[in-house]
């Protein structure tokens, strides 16, 4: 409000940077980052007419490749429409889909100890055929369509099913690689055989590989670029856990929340977080 009054009065304004927080796993669950849950926040980040930049504060171990692409595409569309530079700042981790989001920025800054990369696709699960045999359980599955029960964890894996899954992963991986090529271009300094096989590195090593542009933090970088008086506005500040989150939630919602939390922790744990 004070900024608006100063503008109406014709007074000079300090540079304004909107900060969009992208923290957590990427997907459509209750806690996941998705275009649906972020659409209004993204629009708010680009709404001011006197923006100096939009900053992405990223702390994500990845998740859905579709939602990663949708969010990144929306950010790029508004950046082009508004002619506003986008700067990404990696906190603990920008891996897999988290790095996909980081590549929506024109420049990526990471801490030297951040985890960056994991440009690959993974599918994981369990097989319970041995347990069923041991317990003497008779598994009954009836389908219309020979592939409807593909990769059922209670049935033995079939080579054709695994081959089909790998073809899907290859398509997703190709899209991810092309996105990184398009966004990073000549800044990538290592061969693709090193960069695109799912490995991840510290921010310091990522700088050497060309996956990020500089080491540092948001506060210092924004002050160096826009001056000590830069005005930073976080459009979606973190919400505390609070009792309000649980009021009015039924048992299923509570269960879903616990499952989402465990899934998120498992993804972060992969990177030692």
Order of alpha helices (4+ residues) and beta strands (2+ residues): alpha-beta-alpha-beta-alpha-beta-alpha-beta-beta-alpha-alpha-alpha-beta-alpha-beta-alpha-beta-alpha
